Amino acid sequence: MPDPITVIRESERPVVDFPGGATYRTLIGDDNGADIPIRTGIQTSEPGYATRVHSHPYVEVLTVLEGRGEAWLDGKDGTIAMAPGVTISIPAGQLHGFRVVGNAPLVTYGIHTFPKRIVNYKDEPAAS
């Protein structure tokens, strides 16, 4: 008999506050993602919010569900417009960031292609 389907309801997941005006709900994570080789979540970033420049040792994929923002790769010219329906894929090890544009929250669905969340911030020693 095949394994049962895992069902996750966003409304039942805990909310984690991020410094600077964002919240995050892990959908597939440490507590419910055994044997699942990814980590997923929904981040809601309030107007004025910007991430710190950071990288991950794996690919990160972000899809915009609501709001507007812009993303950038550290050391590269220009920004990428983030709007509903836009998905961006950030290469492993690439320093990057994003910020909210406008007066509405930016809601993104993120996939980390690794089961553990690892964040390495620019100008800080790499996480182990």
N, C-alpha and C positions, 0 to 999 in steps of 0.2 A: 504494500500500500504506500502511495507517495506521502511525503511529508505534508503536514497541513500548511495552508497559506497563513503567513503572518499578517495580521491586520493592525494598523496603527492609526489612531485618530488624533489629529493635531490638537484638538481641544483638550485631550486627556494628558498631553505631554507637559512636563514642567517648563516654565519660562525662566530663562537665565538673563540677567541684566548684563549688558556689555558697557564698559565705561564710555561716556561721551554721548549717550542717547540712543542706544539700540537694544533690542531684545532678541533672543534666539531660542527656538524650540528645536531640540534634536528630535528627529523622527526615527531614523535608524541609528542607534548608537550603542554605547557600551552595555547598557542594561537590557537591550532587546535585540541586538544585532549579532548574536552568536553565529558564527560561520557565514556571515554576510560580508563580502570583501569591500564594502563601501560604507560611508557615513553620510547621512543626509539631514538637512534641517531647513527651517524657514527663519530668515532674519528680517526683522522690521526695524528700519533705521529712520529716525525722526529727522525732520528738516534741520539742516545745519550739521548733521553727523558726517564724519569722515573716518575711515579706518586708518590705523597706523600703517605705514609701509611695512609689508611682511611677505613671507613666502611659505610654501609648504613643500615637503620633499616628495610630493605626488601631484598629479593633475587635479585642479579644482575646476568645476563647471558651475556657473551661476546663470540662472534664468530669472528674468524680471517678471514678477507677477503683477505688481502695481507700482505706480509712481515713476519718477525719473531720477537718473543719476548719471555719473560719468566715472569710468574706470581708466586706469593708466598703468603702464609698465614702467617701473623705475628706470631712469636713464634713457628712456625713449621719448621722442617728441610726440605731442598730441594726446588726445583722450578718445575713448570709445563711448559713444552715446548709449546709455542704458534706458530702455523704455519697455513697456509690456510686450512680451513676445520675443524679446532679444535674449539670446543665450551666448555667453562668452566662455571660452575654455582657456585656462591659464596654465602654461607649461609648468612642470615640476621644477622647483628651485628658482622660479622667476619672481623677483621682488615686484609687488604690485599694490594697488590700493583702489578704493572707490569712495565716492561721496554722493550725498543726496543733492539734487538740483531742484529748486522750487520749494513750494510750501506744503507739499504732501509727503507722507512717508514713502520710502522706497522699500518694497517687499520683494525679497529674493528667495528663491529655492536653490539651495546649494548642494552639490554632490562632491564629496571628497573621495577620491579613488583609493582609499585606504581605510581600514576600519577604526583607526584611532585618529583623533584630531591633533595635529602637530602644527604649531605656528612658530615661525622664526621671524622675529622682528628685526628690522634694519637697525644696526648699531647696538645690537645685544647679542650675547653669545647664543649659538644655535641650541635649540632644545634637544634633549637626548631621548 
